[in-house]
Amino acid sequence: MTVFNPFSKPLGEVAYQDLTELSDNEVAEGFYIEYKSEMPSNKKIAKSISSFANTEGGLFFVGIEDNNTNIPVSFPGIELNEDVEVKEKIRNVIKGRINPAPEFKTRVLKDPSSMQTERAATLTSVAKSPSTPHITNRGRIYRRLGEGSDPYRYETEPQVVDRLVDRRREWHNQMAEFCQSGLGFTEGQDDWSFVELYGILSTLGNAVCTDVLDDVEGFRDQLASTQVTYSSEEDDSTEQFEYDLTMGQNLDICRSTSEGIVAHSLNVTREGAIDPAHTPLTLTFYIDGGNEAPK
């Protein structure tokens, strides 16, 4: 997911020591960032997270103190309690108090200098959501305004709420169009069984994988070692059945296009010739993170 990043490294690699970049670079609380010195109430967590999702996404920090200009001045963190798992608390609030739950990731950044009492700051990244509006369990739809989260008021701003509904409708239309089957078979293959797989990320429509176009061969090697596993178990007290689908695809041709990478498996025979009786497998990987297979 694409989220505002004030650090000099990916959000997934940020450590406690990197938080000083926020004060060094005077990254003030605002449209994309909110700081809390202590773990806020469930109501406030839901309010902040939903407002980011309904607007342009953002970062929600806990364990950071700011000054009267909303710039971080210290990073005391919060005390880690064995009885309450911090990530689980935030997850439960988002899942239980926001409908639908937006896409998010929470990281616990432990303070390496804390000794007897372990302390840490938390970083929750929230993507701009395509599934708006996100409504809290109190029936409020929040948006990000400046350094705060304010509710939409349908009676005075109906067009704003309508735009959130339109965002979800547009997303659903994109998914429906993306999943249109493009399979083609010869007459001899009409009774064949096949599996059609789709991978759809919330980044649909936004280029996030452009770097892969610079290393097509590396992408092909990575795909060959990738496994997609599906398991199904049924227990009738006498037998247990398990089915696994794994895919590590060796591809014969990979080429880049303006949309992403198109990869082909040509069904080469043992003699090294292309078997014309079998439809080649074509996988399309888009730079927005989506993929289609096969067609």
Beta strands, then each sheet from edge to edge (+ up, - down):
strand 1: 33-36
strand 2: 58-62
strand 3: 65-66
strand 4: 72-74
strand 5: 78-79
strand 6: 98-99
strand 7: 104-110
strand 8: 119-126
strand 9: 135-136
strand 10: 142-145
strand 11: 148-151
strand 12: 197-199
strand 13: 230-235
strand 14: 240-245
strand 15: 253-256
strand 16: 260-265
strand 17: 281-286
strand 18: 291-293
sheet 1: 1+ 2+ 8- 5+
sheet 2: 1+ 2+ 8- 7+
sheet 3: 3+ 4-
sheet 4: 6+ 9-
sheet 5: 10+ 11-
sheet 6: 12+ 18- 17+ 16- 15+
sheet 7: 13+ 14-
end
